[in-house]
Amino acid sequence: MYRFIPYTPLVEQREIAHGEVRTELDRYHRAQAAAREELETLCRRFSASDQEKTAIFAAHLDILMDVAMEEDICTAVEDELVCAEWAVQQVYGRYAEQIAGAADPLMRERSSDLKDVSRRILRCLEGAEDHDLSSLEHAAIVVAHDLLPSQTALLDRDRVLGIAAEIGGSTSHSAIIARSYGIPSVLGIEGILDAVQDGETVILDALKGTLSTQPTHDELATAERRKSEYAVKAAELRRWRDVPCVMADGTQVGIHLNIGSATPDELSASMYTDGVGLFRSEFLYMSRPQLPGEEEQMEAYRRALEAFAPRPVVLRTMDIGGDKKLECMDLPREENAFLGSRALRLCFKRKDIFRTQLRAAYRASVYGTLWIMFPMVSSVDDIRRAKQIAEEVWQELEREGIPFDREVKLGIMIETPAMAVLADRAAKEVDFASIGTNDLCQYALAVDRLNPEVAEYYQSYHPALFRLIGIAGSAFREAGKPLGVCGELGGDPLAAPVLVGLGVTKLSMSASAVAGVKKMLCGLTMEEARHIAQQAANRSTAKKVHRFLEQELGEVLNR
């Protein structure tokens, strides 16, 4: 085990004289320039091999050069007569605190990016050397108070066996990178750094989310056995990843990916999936001080389209609001943001942003097969209004002589009970639809899915949810148009047969869920899936549905 203690700035409030203001500002700008050079070097280092790391350091560059924060730092030095170190720490700390209080967990995690950039500037002000995890002497589990994004991005993948940290969550950059590397990680273990010593033997169990210190001989033996068993099961399951998803009676089910930013790791899964069922385009807007421009968006969409061509890539237009806030966009505070101005409703209010995204999407469409999907639709009027704006955009591109694919399909997310019930009407207006089970469950059961106080009421196996999905499935089957699922249920092996039996023709999920879903569906016929779906929808409670599915499908999972 290796205790990672990086450079930690110790900043004291030091007052300066009026005559020292220019000197302090020069010190700050030299440190800013040095930090910029470091980040640009890192961007160049990873630009050809790892777009995800490049994106992290590019985001740090945007933060470093943010005009508002720079002005605040300079103002603090000039007006409050404080040293550059104190000004940097106070300004960055204030912005990080604001983001840490956001409702969206992804936005909260981005506060670590601000701390990361602040730390880099302070180190450059001090002229100190940095410590990182790029060259460990021995293979070890790394224990730290916190791992900032840049530290995780530079770690030695061959020698870091696991990560345990006091700070962080499943949506942090550190967790995302660790998962992409296949490194077990347990974050949020309070006080762990003081409880261990360098070189100590520990057991990290990422499945249970624990780190055990001073293990006994028997505990070590048990851990080794569980590690071997897990490796065998993972290898057995992994072989299902590469097979086509064809049910026992020959029925083919589309298996698609959910992606967020078209990184190489995400796109590598193109080899064993049928396309992208959900491109969460809002990830391009998050954790940055400025909105992404048309060219930047077009390039991101192009990467995904080229990687999956000729298979379809379903681009969900900007789904902002609710639990997703933007640093680069001033959104109104709402009593209930999930029922307020979000997603398509927000796009209607900010047509300039919506049109920019649609222009980028249509321009990228020539590089593959693009489908565009509108989120948070609650009426047929919403569908027609969105289609009208899309038509205006491609007419504009046509006048400008800019090439685009005229066969781009337009679809909707079904995530409100209203659209599930009106699916027969919606099917006449669109080319396809995809069910967002996370929000559909939230709205159908009147429960805030982010509120831990009511977590027991968020029941993804609720029979009412399956009945709503069944209504949509029947409508789109009769219309002869594809219906997908791109919420969490889409990657759940127990739920997959129910969804397919209800009329869903394709499932979209994270890459890690693909093998399990394929294994489940390949072991059943469509007739069996329909019977299971009917039985599930007819149960009276979510617990009874779950128990039924475990009993009915446990044998298939364990084969």
C-alpha positions as CSV (number, residue, x, y, z in Angstrom):
1,M,0.0,0.0,0.0
2,Y,1.3,3.5,-0.9
3,R,0.2,6.6,0.9
4,F,0.0,9.4,-1.7
5,I,0.6,12.8,-0.2
6,P,0.9,15.4,-3.0
7,Y,2.1,19.0,-2.9
8,T,-0.2,20.9,-0.5
9,P,-0.1,24.7,-0.6
10,L,0.1,26.4,2.8
11,V,-1.3,29.9,2.2
12,E,-1.2,32.7,4.7
13,Q,-3.0,36.0,4.4
14,R,-0.3,38.5,3.8
15,E,-1.0,42.2,3.3
16,I,1.0,44.2,0.8
17,A,1.7,47.9,0.4
18,H,0.3,50.0,-2.5
19,G,3.7,50.0,-4.1
20,E,3.7,46.2,-4.2
21,V,0.5,45.7,-6.2
22,R,2.3,45.6,-9.6
23,T,4.8,43.1,-8.3
24,E,2.1,40.8,-7.0
25,L,0.1,41.0,-10.2
26,D,3.2,40.2,-12.2
27,R,3.9,37.2,-9.9
28,Y,0.3,36.0,-10.5
29,H,0.5,36.3,-14.2
30,R,3.9,34.6,-14.4
31,A,2.5,31.7,-12.4
32,Q,-0.6,31.6,-14.6
33,A,1.6,31.5,-17.7
34,A,3.7,28.7,-16.2
35,A,0.5,26.7,-15.3
36,R,-0.8,27.3,-18.8
37,E,2.5,25.9,-20.3
38,E,2.2,22.8,-18.1
39,L,-1.4,22.2,-19.2
40,E,-0.7,22.8,-22.9
41,T,2.1,20.3,-22.7
42,L,-0.2,17.7,-21.1
43,C,-2.8,18.4,-23.8
44,R,-0.2,17.8,-26.6
45,R,1.1,14.7,-24.8
46,F,-2.3,13.0,-24.8
47,S,-4.0,14.6,-27.9
48,A,-3.2,11.6,-30.2
49,S,-3.7,8.8,-27.7
50,D,-6.3,9.7,-25.1
51,Q,-9.0,12.3,-25.9
52,E,-10.6,11.9,-22.4
53,K,-7.4,13.0,-20.7
54,T,-7.0,15.8,-23.2
55,A,-10.5,17.0,-22.5
56,I,-9.7,17.1,-18.8
57,F,-6.6,19.2,-19.2
58,A,-8.4,21.4,-21.9
59,A,-11.1,22.1,-19.3
60,H,-8.5,23.0,-16.8
61,L,-7.0,25.5,-19.4
62,D,-10.5,27.0,-19.8
63,I,-10.7,27.4,-16.0
64,L,-7.2,28.8,-15.7
65,M,-7.9,31.5,-18.4
66,D,-11.4,32.3,-17.2
67,V,-11.8,36.1,-17.4
68,A,-14.2,36.5,-14.5
69,M,-11.9,34.6,-12.0
70,E,-8.8,36.4,-13.3
71,E,-10.5,39.8,-12.7
72,D,-11.6,38.8,-9.2
73,I,-8.0,37.8,-8.4
74,C,-6.6,41.0,-9.7
75,T,-9.3,43.1,-7.9
76,A,-8.5,41.3,-4.6
77,V,-4.8,42.2,-5.0
78,E,-5.5,45.8,-6.0
79,D,-8.4,46.7,-3.7
80,E,-7.9,44.4,-0.6
81,L,-4.0,44.7,-0.8
82,V,-3.5,41.0,-0.3
83,C,-0.7,38.7,-1.8
84,A,-1.3,36.8,-5.0
85,E,-1.5,33.4,-3.1
86,W,-4.3,34.6,-0.8
87,A,-6.2,36.1,-3.7
88,V,-6.0,32.9,-5.8
89,Q,-7.0,30.7,-2.9
90,Q,-10.0,32.9,-1.9
91,V,-11.3,33.4,-5.4
92,Y,-11.0,29.8,-6.5
93,G,-12.3,28.6,-3.2
94,R,-15.4,30.7,-3.5
95,Y,-16.2,29.4,-7.0
96,A,-15.5,25.8,-5.9
97,E,-17.8,26.2,-3.0
98,Q,-20.6,27.5,-5.2
99,I,-20.3,24.6,-7.6
100,A,-20.0,22.1,-4.7
101,G,-23.5,23.2,-3.6
102,A,-25.1,22.4,-7.0
103,A,-28.0,19.9,-7.2
104,D,-26.4,17.9,-10.0
105,P,-23.8,15.4,-8.6
106,L,-21.7,15.8,-11.8
107,M,-21.5,19.6,-11.2
108,R,-20.6,19.1,-7.6
109,E,-17.7,16.8,-8.6
110,R,-16.4,19.5,-10.9
111,S,-15.4,21.6,-7.9
112,S,-12.4,19.3,-7.7
113,D,-11.3,20.7,-11.1
114,L,-11.3,24.2,-9.7
115,K,-9.2,23.0,-6.7
116,D,-6.8,21.2,-9.1
117,V,-6.2,24.4,-11.1
118,S,-5.9,26.5,-8.0
119,R,-3.3,24.1,-6.6
120,R,-1.3,24.2,-9.8
121,I,-1.2,28.1,-9.8
122,L,-0.2,28.1,-6.1
123,R,2.6,25.6,-6.8
124,C,3.8,27.7,-9.6
125,L,3.7,30.8,-7.4
126,E,5.9,29.0,-4.9
127,G,8.1,27.5,-7.6
128,A,7.7,24.0,-6.0
129,E,8.0,20.6,-7.7
130,D,4.9,18.5,-8.2
131,H,4.4,15.0,-7.0
132,D,2.4,12.5,-9.1
133,L,1.6,8.9,-9.6
134,S,3.3,8.4,-13.0
135,S,6.3,6.5,-11.7
136,L,5.7,4.3,-8.7
137,E,8.7,2.1,-7.6
138,H,6.4,-0.9,-6.8
139,A,2.9,-2.1,-7.6
140,A,0.6,-0.9,-4.8
141,I,-2.9,0.1,-3.7
142,V,-2.8,3.9,-3.6
143,V,-4.4,5.5,-0.5
144,A,-5.0,9.3,-0.6
145,H,-7.1,12.0,0.9
146,D,-8.2,13.0,-2.5
147,L,-7.1,12.3,-6.1
148,L,-7.5,15.3,-8.3
149,P,-8.4,14.7,-12.0
150,S,-4.9,15.5,-13.2
151,Q,-3.3,13.2,-10.7
152,T,-5.6,10.3,-11.7
153,A,-5.0,11.0,-15.4
154,L,-1.2,10.7,-15.0
155,L,-1.1,7.6,-12.8
156,D,0.9,4.5,-13.7
157,R,-1.7,2.0,-14.9
158,D,0.6,-1.0,-14.5
159,R,1.6,-0.3,-10.9
160,V,-1.5,1.2,-9.4
161,L,-3.5,-1.9,-8.3
162,G,-6.3,0.0,-6.7
163,I,-7.4,3.4,-5.3
164,A,-8.8,4.3,-2.0
165,A,-9.6,8.0,-1.2
166,E,-11.3,9.9,1.6
167,I,-12.9,12.3,-1.0
168,G,-14.8,11.6,-4.2
169,G,-17.8,9.9,-5.6
170,S,-18.8,7.7,-8.5
171,T,-19.3,10.6,-10.9
172,S,-15.9,12.3,-10.2
173,H,-13.3,12.5,-12.9
174,S,-11.1,10.3,-10.8
175,A,-13.7,7.6,-10.6
176,I,-14.4,7.8,-14.3
177,I,-10.8,7.5,-15.2
178,A,-10.2,4.6,-12.8
179,R,-13.1,2.7,-14.3
180,S,-11.8,3.3,-17.8
181,Y,-8.5,1.9,-16.7
182,G,-10.1,-1.1,-15.0
183,I,-8.6,-0.1,-11.7
184,P,-10.7,-1.0,-8.6
185,S,-11.5,2.2,-6.6
186,V,-13.3,3.0,-3.4
187,L,-13.9,6.7,-2.8
188,G,-15.3,8.5,0.2
189,I,-13.7,6.5,3.0
190,E,-13.4,9.1,5.8
191,G,-10.1,9.1,7.7
192,I,-8.5,6.3,5.9
193,L,-5.2,8.1,5.2
194,D,-4.4,8.4,8.9
195,A,-5.4,4.8,9.6
196,V,-2.7,3.2,7.3
197,Q,1.0,3.2,6.9
198,D,3.2,3.0,3.8
199,G,3.9,-0.6,2.9
200,E,1.0,-2.0,5.0
201,T,-1.0,-4.9,3.6
202,V,-4.6,-4.0,3.0
203,I,-7.6,-5.5,1.2
204,L,-9.5,-3.3,-1.2
205,D,-12.9,-4.6,-2.2
206,A,-14.5,-2.4,-4.8
207,L,-17.6,-4.6,-5.0
208,K,-18.4,-4.0,-1.3
209,G,-16.9,-0.5,-1.3
210,T,-14.5,-1.3,1.6
211,L,-10.8,-1.1,2.5
212,S,-9.7,-3.6,5.3
213,T,-6.6,-2.9,7.2
214,Q,-4.4,-5.4,9.1
215,P,-6.1,-8.4,7.6
216,T,-5.6,-11.8,9.1
217,H,-4.1,-14.8,7.1
218,D,-7.6,-16.2,6.7
219,E,-8.9,-12.9,5.4
220,L,-6.1,-12.6,2.9
221,A,-6.8,-16.2,1.7
222,T,-10.5,-15.4,1.3
223,A,-9.7,-12.2,-0.6
224,E,-7.4,-14.1,-2.9
225,R,-10.0,-16.7,-3.6
226,R,-12.8,-14.1,-4.2
227,K,-10.4,-12.3,-6.5
228,S,-9.8,-15.4,-8.5
229,E,-13.5,-16.3,-8.7
230,Y,-14.3,-12.8,-9.8
231,A,-11.7,-13.0,-12.6
232,V,-13.1,-16.3,-13.8
233,K,-16.7,-15.0,-13.8
234,A,-15.7,-11.8,-15.5
235,A,-13.8,-13.7,-18.2
236,E,-16.7,-16.0,-18.8
237,L,-19.2,-13.1,-19.0
238,R,-16.9,-11.1,-21.2
239,R,-17.1,-13.7,-24.0
240,W,-20.8,-12.7,-24.4
241,R,-19.8,-9.1,-25.2
242,D,-18.6,-10.0,-28.7
243,V,-21.5,-12.2,-29.8
244,P,-24.5,-10.7,-31.6
245,C,-27.6,-10.3,-29.4
246,V,-29.8,-13.0,-31.0
247,M,-32.5,-14.6,-28.9
248,A,-32.9,-18.4,-28.8
249,D,-35.6,-18.3,-31.5
250,G,-33.6,-16.1,-33.8
251,T,-35.1,-12.7,-32.8
252,Q,-32.4,-10.0,-32.9
253,V,-32.3,-7.2,-30.3
254,G,-30.3,-4.1,-30.9
255,I,-27.6,-3.4,-28.2
256,H,-26.5,0.2,-28.2
257,L,-24.2,2.4,-26.1
258,N,-24.8,5.4,-23.9
259,I,-21.9,7.8,-24.3
260,G,-21.1,11.3,-23.0
261,S,-18.2,12.8,-24.9
262,A,-17.0,10.5,-27.7
263,T,-13.8,9.6,-25.9
264,P,-11.6,6.8,-27.3
265,D,-12.6,4.5,-24.4
266,E,-16.2,5.1,-25.1
267,L,-15.8,4.6,-28.8
268,S,-13.7,1.5,-28.4
269,A,-17.0,-0.3,-27.6
270,S,-18.2,0.2,-31.1
271,M,-16.7,-3.2,-32.0
272,Y,-19.4,-5.1,-30.1
273,T,-22.5,-2.9,-30.2
274,D,-25.0,-1.9,-32.8
275,G,-24.6,1.8,-32.5
276,V,-25.1,4.7,-30.0
277,G,-28.5,4.7,-28.4
278,L,-27.8,7.9,-26.4
279,F,-25.2,10.5,-27.0
280,R,-25.6,12.8,-23.9
281,S,-24.6,16.0,-25.7
282,E,-25.0,18.1,-22.5
283,F,-21.6,16.7,-21.3
284,L,-20.0,19.0,-23.9
285,Y,-21.5,22.0,-22.1
286,M,-20.7,21.0,-18.5
287,S,-17.6,21.9,-16.4
288,R,-16.6,24.9,-18.5
289,P,-16.9,28.6,-18.3
290,Q,-18.1,29.1,-22.0
291,L,-20.6,27.4,-24.1
292,P,-19.1,25.1,-26.8
293,G,-19.2,26.6,-30.3
294,E,-20.5,25.0,-33.4
295,E,-17.1,23.8,-34.6
296,E,-16.3,22.1,-31.3
297,Q,-19.6,20.3,-31.2
298,M,-19.5,19.3,-34.8
299,E,-16.0,17.7,-34.2
300,A,-17.3,15.7,-31.2
301,Y,-20.3,14.4,-33.1
302,R,-18.1,13.6,-36.1
303,R,-15.9,11.4,-34.0
304,A,-18.8,9.3,-32.8
305,L,-20.4,9.1,-36.3
306,E,-17.2,8.0,-37.9
307,A,-16.5,5.4,-35.2
308,F,-19.9,3.7,-35.6
309,A,-20.6,4.3,-39.3
310,P,-22.8,3.0,-40.8
311,R,-24.5,2.1,-37.5
312,P,-26.8,4.9,-36.1
313,V,-25.7,7.4,-33.5
314,V,-28.7,8.8,-31.6
315,L,-27.8,12.4,-30.5
316,R,-30.0,13.7,-27.6
317,T,-30.2,17.4,-27.9
318,M,-29.1,19.5,-24.9
319,D,-30.7,18.0,-21.7
320,I,-29.9,20.8,-19.3
321,G,-31.9,21.8,-16.2
322,G,-33.4,19.6,-13.5
323,D,-30.4,18.0,-11.9
324,K,-28.0,19.4,-14.5
325,K,-26.7,22.9,-14.1
326,L,-24.2,24.8,-16.2
327,E,-21.3,26.9,-15.1
328,C,-21.4,28.6,-18.5
329,M,-25.1,29.4,-18.5
330,D,-27.1,31.4,-16.0
331,L,-30.2,29.4,-15.3
332,P,-33.1,30.6,-13.1
333,R,-33.5,29.1,-9.6
334,E,-36.7,27.1,-9.5
335,E,-38.6,25.6,-6.7
336,N,-38.9,22.3,-8.6
337,A,-36.3,22.2,-11.3
338,F,-37.4,18.8,-12.6
339,L,-40.8,20.3,-13.5
340,G,-39.5,23.6,-14.7
341,S,-37.5,25.0,-17.6
342,R,-35.3,22.1,-18.7
343,A,-34.2,20.2,-21.7
344,L,-36.4,20.9,-24.8
345,R,-38.3,23.6,-22.9
346,L,-35.0,25.4,-22.2
347,C,-34.1,25.0,-25.9
348,F,-37.3,26.7,-26.9
349,K,-36.4,29.6,-24.7
350,R,-32.7,29.7,-25.9
351,K,-33.2,29.1,-29.6
352,D,-29.8,30.5,-30.3
353,I,-28.1,27.7,-28.4
354,F,-30.5,25.1,-29.8
355,R,-29.9,26.2,-33.4
356,T,-26.1,26.1,-32.9
357,Q,-26.3,22.6,-31.7
358,L,-28.6,21.5,-34.6
359,R,-26.3,23.2,-37.1
360,A,-23.3,21.3,-35.7
361,A,-25.3,18.0,-35.7
362,Y,-26.5,18.3,-39.3
363,R,-23.1,19.3,-40.5
364,A,-21.6,16.2,-38.8
365,S,-24.3,14.0,-40.3
366,V,-22.4,13.5,-43.5
367,Y,-19.8,11.4,-41.6
368,G,-22.2,8.6,-40.6
369,T,-25.8,7.8,-39.7
370,L,-27.2,10.4,-37.4
371,W,-30.5,10.3,-35.5
372,I,-31.6,13.3,-33.5
373,M,-33.7,12.9,-30.3
374,F,-35.5,15.6,-28.4
375,P,-35.8,15.1,-24.5
376,M,-38.5,16.2,-22.1
377,V,-41.3,16.1,-24.6
378,S,-44.8,16.4,-23.0
379,S,-47.1,17.1,-25.9
380,V,-47.5,16.7,-29.6
381,D,-47.1,20.5,-29.9
382,D,-43.6,20.1,-28.5
383,I,-42.8,17.6,-31.2
384,R,-44.0,19.8,-34.0
385,R,-42.3,22.9,-32.6
386,A,-38.9,21.0,-32.4
387,K,-39.3,19.6,-35.9
388,Q,-40.1,23.1,-37.2
389,I,-36.8,24.5,-35.8
390,A,-34.9,21.5,-37.1
391,E,-36.4,22.2,-40.6
392,E,-35.4,25.9,-40.4
393,V,-31.8,24.9,-39.6
394,W,-31.4,22.5,-42.5
395,Q,-33.0,25.0,-44.8
396,E,-30.5,27.6,-43.6
397,L,-27.6,25.1,-44.2
398,E,-29.0,24.4,-47.7
399,R,-29.0,28.2,-48.5
400,E,-25.4,28.4,-47.4
401,G,-24.4,25.4,-49.5
402,I,-23.3,23.4,-46.6
403,P,-23.6,19.6,-47.1
404,F,-25.7,17.5,-44.7
405,D,-27.6,14.2,-44.7
406,R,-31.2,14.8,-45.6
407,E,-32.2,11.4,-44.2
408,V,-31.5,12.3,-40.6
409,K,-34.2,10.7,-38.5
410,L,-36.0,12.7,-35.8
411,G,-37.2,11.1,-32.6
412,I,-38.2,11.8,-29.0
413,M,-37.5,10.7,-25.5
414,I,-40.6,9.2,-23.8
415,E,-40.0,10.2,-20.2
416,T,-43.3,11.8,-19.2
417,P,-46.4,9.7,-18.5
418,A,-48.2,12.0,-20.9
419,M,-46.1,10.9,-23.9
420,A,-46.3,7.2,-22.9
421,V,-50.1,7.4,-22.9
422,L,-50.1,9.4,-26.2
423,A,-47.5,7.2,-27.8
424,D,-49.9,6.3,-30.6
425,R,-50.1,10.0,-31.5
426,A,-46.4,10.5,-31.1
427,A,-45.5,7.5,-33.4
428,K,-47.3,9.4,-36.2
429,E,-45.0,12.4,-35.8
430,V,-41.6,10.9,-35.3
431,D,-39.3,8.3,-36.9
432,F,-38.4,6.6,-33.6
433,A,-38.5,7.0,-29.8
434,S,-36.5,6.0,-26.8
435,I,-37.8,5.6,-23.2
436,G,-35.8,7.4,-20.5
437,T,-36.8,5.1,-17.6
438,N,-35.0,7.2,-15.0
439,D,-37.3,10.2,-15.5
440,L,-40.4,8.2,-16.5
441,C,-40.1,6.4,-13.2
442,Q,-39.6,9.7,-11.4
443,Y,-42.6,11.4,-12.9
444,A,-44.9,8.3,-12.9
445,L,-44.3,7.7,-9.1
446,A,-44.1,11.4,-8.1
447,V,-40.7,10.9,-6.5
448,D,-37.5,13.0,-6.7
449,R,-34.9,10.5,-7.7
450,L,-32.1,12.5,-6.2
451,N,-33.7,13.0,-2.8
452,P,-32.4,10.3,-0.3
453,E,-35.4,11.0,2.0
454,V,-37.7,9.4,-0.5
455,A,-35.4,6.9,-2.1
456,E,-37.6,4.0,-1.1
457,Y,-40.3,5.3,-3.3
458,Y,-38.2,5.4,-6.4
459,Q,-38.9,1.8,-7.6
460,S,-37.6,1.0,-11.1
461,Y,-39.5,-2.3,-11.1
462,H,-42.8,-0.8,-10.3
463,P,-45.5,-2.5,-12.3
464,A,-47.0,0.9,-13.3
465,L,-43.8,1.8,-15.0
466,F,-43.8,-1.4,-17.0
467,R,-47.4,-0.9,-18.0
468,L,-46.5,2.6,-19.3
469,I,-43.6,1.1,-21.3
470,G,-46.1,-1.5,-22.6
471,I,-48.4,1.2,-23.9
472,A,-45.5,2.8,-25.8
473,G,-44.3,-0.5,-27.0
474,S,-47.7,-1.5,-28.5
475,A,-48.0,1.9,-30.2
476,F,-44.6,1.9,-31.9
477,R,-44.9,-1.8,-32.8
478,E,-48.2,-1.0,-34.6
479,A,-46.6,2.0,-36.3
480,G,-43.7,-0.2,-37.5
481,K,-41.1,2.2,-35.9
482,P,-38.2,1.4,-33.5
483,L,-38.5,2.0,-29.8
484,G,-35.5,1.9,-27.5
485,V,-34.7,2.2,-23.8
486,C,-31.8,4.3,-22.8
487,G,-32.3,4.7,-19.0
488,E,-30.7,2.6,-16.3
489,L,-33.2,-0.3,-16.9
490,G,-31.7,-0.7,-20.4
491,G,-28.6,-2.2,-18.9
492,D,-30.2,-4.3,-16.3
493,P,-30.1,-8.0,-17.2
494,L,-33.2,-8.8,-15.1
495,A,-35.3,-6.0,-16.7
496,A,-34.1,-6.6,-20.3
497,P,-36.5,-9.5,-21.0
498,V,-39.4,-7.5,-19.7
499,L,-38.6,-4.5,-21.9
500,V,-38.1,-6.6,-25.0
501,G,-41.4,-8.5,-24.2
502,L,-43.2,-5.2,-23.9
503,G,-42.2,-4.2,-27.5
504,V,-38.8,-2.5,-27.0
505,T,-36.6,-3.2,-30.1
506,K,-33.3,-1.9,-28.8
507,L,-31.6,-1.4,-25.5
508,S,-28.9,1.3,-24.8
509,M,-26.5,1.0,-21.9
510,S,-23.0,1.5,-20.6
511,A,-20.2,-0.6,-22.1
512,S,-19.9,-2.6,-18.8
513,A,-23.5,-3.8,-19.0
514,V,-23.4,-5.2,-22.6
515,A,-22.2,-8.7,-21.8
516,G,-24.7,-9.4,-19.0
517,V,-27.7,-8.2,-21.1
518,K,-26.6,-10.2,-24.1
519,K,-26.2,-13.3,-22.0
520,M,-29.7,-13.0,-20.6
521,L,-31.5,-12.3,-23.9
522,C,-29.6,-15.0,-25.8
523,G,-30.9,-17.5,-23.3
524,L,-34.6,-16.8,-24.0
525,T,-37.1,-16.8,-26.8
526,M,-39.3,-13.9,-27.6
527,E,-42.3,-15.9,-26.5
528,E,-40.7,-16.4,-23.1
529,A,-39.9,-12.7,-22.9
530,R,-43.5,-11.7,-23.6
531,H,-44.7,-14.1,-20.9
532,I,-42.3,-12.7,-18.4
533,A,-43.3,-9.2,-19.3
534,Q,-47.0,-9.9,-18.9
535,Q,-46.4,-11.6,-15.5
536,A,-44.2,-8.7,-14.3
537,A,-46.8,-6.0,-15.4
538,N,-49.5,-7.9,-13.6
539,R,-47.7,-8.0,-10.2
540,S,-49.0,-5.6,-7.6
541,T,-45.8,-4.2,-6.1
542,A,-42.2,-3.6,-7.2
543,K,-40.9,-6.1,-4.6
544,K,-43.1,-8.8,-6.0
545,V,-41.9,-8.0,-9.6
546,H,-38.3,-8.1,-8.5
547,R,-38.8,-11.4,-6.6
548,F,-40.5,-12.9,-9.6
549,L,-37.8,-11.9,-12.0
550,E,-35.0,-13.3,-9.8
551,Q,-36.8,-16.6,-9.5
552,E,-37.7,-16.8,-13.2
553,L,-34.4,-15.6,-14.6
554,G,-31.8,-16.6,-12.0
555,E,-31.1,-19.8,-13.9
556,V,-30.3,-18.0,-17.1
557,L,-27.9,-15.6,-15.3
558,N,-26.1,-18.5,-13.6
559,R,-25.6,-20.7,-16.6
